[in-house]
Amino acid sequence: MNILVTGSAQGIGKAIAELFLREGHTVFGIDRNEASICHENYQHFVLDVREIEKMPEIPPVHILINNAGTQNEDDIAINLNALIDVTEKYGIHENIFSVLNIGSASGHTGAEFPLYSASKGGVIAYTKNVAMRIAKFGATCNSLDPGGVLTPLNDPVVYDPVLWEEIMGETPLKRWATAEEIAEWAYFLTVKNRFCTGQSIIVDGGESINYHFVWKD
């Protein structure tokens, strides 16, 4: 199948793209950074997801994974508005198999930066909207909403011993997920799953149970 992954140059997006490539799929990646994957079945486009008018014309996308996101940098435009634009362009058609939006546990708890939490809350609502619209094609749409993940985006707290100890105090499983673990969830929800749709799956080691957020000043 043809897979489109936004934010594919690092972290969760890269791990997802690499997993789909290992499983024999053709993967297209969009990221404002240069490609970090070299594979014969991978094609990379250096673009900002906000630039919808520059998005490439590619073969019909069977699985769309909206992963591109940011914190404290035009969050509504990148995390929500661009996600909507990309989905409307590539995800709403008769050949679509599944759409997955990478959200955040903060979209449920609100326990993070205001605009970030709001943007991820919007992703939850939009996920339900898309699920209803593509159901006629037999396709699913869900959001995968991680808590803490070991990615470069989170380095400011991962490598701060004091904050890390405090965060682990708020995380029942006493660890964060790896990007590869989240990729496995993404693969399951888009390829294996054929009946769960319109849902938001929280994968956070129990962090959202506590409803607290710790970050660097």
C-alpha positions in Angstrom: 0.0 0.0 0.0 1.0 3.6 -0.4 1.6 5.3 3.0 2.0 9.0 3.6 3.6 10.1 6.9 4.0 13.7 7.8 6.8 14.7 10.2 8.9 11.7 9.0 12.4 13.0 9.5 12.8 12.1 13.2 11.1 10.7 16.3 7.7 9.0 16.0 7.2 9.8 12.3 10.6 8.3 11.4 9.9 5.2 13.4 6.5 4.8 11.7 7.9 5.2 8.2 10.7 2.7 8.9 8.2 0.1 10.2 6.0 0.4 7.2 9.0 0.1 4.9 10.1 -3.1 6.7 6.6 -4.5 6.1 7.0 -3.9 2.4 4.9 -0.8 1.8 5.7 2.3 -0.3 6.2 5.3 2.0 6.0 9.0 1.2 7.3 11.4 3.8 6.7 15.1 4.3 8.9 17.1 6.7 10.5 20.5 6.8 13.8 18.8 7.5 15.8 16.8 5.1 15.3 13.0 4.8 16.9 10.8 7.4 15.7 7.6 5.8 17.4 6.0 2.8 15.3 3.3 1.2 14.3 2.4 -2.4 10.6 2.5 -1.4 10.8 5.8 0.4 10.3 9.3 -1.2 10.8 12.4 0.9 9.4 15.9 0.3 11.0 18.8 2.2 7.9 20.9 3.0 6.2 22.7 5.9 2.8 21.1 6.4 1.3 24.6 6.6 2.1 25.0 2.9 -0.8 23.0 1.5 -0.5 24.7 -1.9 2.9 23.2 -2.3 1.9 19.6 -1.4 3.0 17.1 -4.0 0.8 15.1 -6.4 1.5 11.4 -5.5 -0.3 8.1 -6.2 -3.5 7.6 -4.2 -2.7 7.3 -0.5 -4.1 4.2 1.1 -2.9 5.0 4.7 -2.4 8.6 5.9 -0.6 9.2 9.1 -0.7 12.8 10.4 2.3 12.9 12.7 3.8 16.4 12.1 3.5 18.5 15.2 5.2 21.1 17.4 5.0 22.6 20.9 4.9 26.4 21.4 5.4 27.2 17.8 2.2 28.2 16.0 0.5 25.1 17.5 -3.0 25.6 16.2 -1.8 26.1 12.6 0.7 23.2 12.6 -1.0 20.6 14.8 -4.6 21.2 13.8 -5.1 23.4 10.7 -2.4 21.8 8.7 -3.5 18.3 9.8 -7.0 19.1 8.5 -5.6 20.5 5.2 -3.4 17.4 4.6 -6.3 15.0 5.4 -8.7 16.8 3.1 -6.2 16.6 0.3 -5.0 13.0 0.7 -7.3 11.1 3.0 -10.9 11.6 1.8 -11.4 9.4 -1.2 -12.6 6.0 -2.2 -9.2 4.3 -2.1 -8.4 5.3 1.4 -7.9 2.4 3.8 -7.2 4.2 7.1 -6.3 7.6 8.5 -4.4 8.0 11.8 -3.8 11.3 13.6 -1.0 11.4 16.1 -2.5 13.4 19.0 -1.6 13.7 22.6 -2.8 12.7 26.0 -2.9 16.4 26.7 -5.8 16.7 24.3 -7.8 14.8 26.9 -6.4 16.3 30.1 -5.5 19.8 29.1 -2.3 19.4 31.2 0.2 21.1 29.0 0.8 24.4 27.1 -2.6 26.1 26.4 -2.4 26.2 22.6 -0.8 22.8 22.4 -3.6 21.2 24.5 -6.2 23.1 22.4 -4.7 21.9 19.1 -4.7 18.3 20.3 -8.2 18.5 21.6 -9.3 19.7 18.1 -7.6 16.6 16.6 -9.8 14.4 18.7 -13.0 16.1 17.4 -11.7 16.1 13.8 -10.9 12.5 14.0 -14.5 11.7 14.7 -15.6 13.9 11.8 -13.3 12.1 9.4 -14.3 8.6 10.7 -17.9 9.3 9.8 -17.0 10.6 6.4 -14.8 7.8 5.3 -16.8 5.0 6.8 -18.7 4.6 3.5 -15.3 3.5 2.0 -14.9 0.8 4.7 -12.0 2.9 6.0 -11.2 3.8 9.6 -9.9 6.9 11.3 -8.5 7.1 14.8 -6.2 9.2 16.9 -3.2 7.8 18.7 -2.6 10.0 21.7 0.8 9.3 23.4 2.0 10.7 26.7 5.8 11.0 27.1 7.8 9.6 24.3 11.6 9.5 24.0 12.1 11.8 21.1 14.3 14.8 20.4 11.3 17.1 21.0 11.4 16.0 24.6 15.1 16.3 25.3 14.8 19.4 27.5 13.2 17.3 30.2 14.6 13.9 29.5 18.1 15.1 30.1 17.2 17.2 33.2 17.7 14.9 36.2 15.5 16.9 38.5 12.6 17.2 36.2 13.0 13.7 35.0 12.6 12.4 38.5 9.5 14.5 39.0 8.0 13.3 35.8 8.6 9.6 36.7 6.8 10.4 39.9 3.8 11.2 37.8 4.1 8.2 35.5 2.8 4.9 37.0 4.8 2.7 34.7 8.0 4.7 35.6 9.2 5.1 32.0 8.3 6.8 28.8 7.5 5.0 25.5 10.1 4.7 22.7 9.2 6.0 19.2 9.3 2.3 18.1 6.6 1.4 20.5 4.3 4.1 19.3 5.0 3.0 15.7 3.8 -0.5 16.6 0.5 1.0 17.8 0.3 3.1 14.6 0.7 0.0 12.5 -1.9 -2.0 14.4 -4.5 0.8 14.2 -4.1 1.4 10.5 -3.3 -2.1 9.1 -4.5 -4.7 11.5 -7.6 -2.9 12.9 -10.6 -2.9 10.6 -13.5 -2.1 13.1 -12.4 0.4 15.7 -13.0 3.9 14.3 -13.6 7.4 15.5 -11.7 6.6 18.7 -8.8 8.3 20.6 -6.4 5.8 22.0 -4.3 7.1 24.9 -0.8 5.4 25.3 0.9 7.2 28.1 2.0 4.7 30.8 -0.8 5.9 33.0 0.4 9.5 33.1 -3.0 10.9 32.3 -4.4 9.3 35.4 -2.6 11.9 37.5 -3.5 15.0 35.4 -0.2 16.8 36.1 2.3 18.2 33.7 6.0 18.8 34.4 8.3 20.9 32.2 11.4 23.0 32.2 10.9 26.7 33.3 
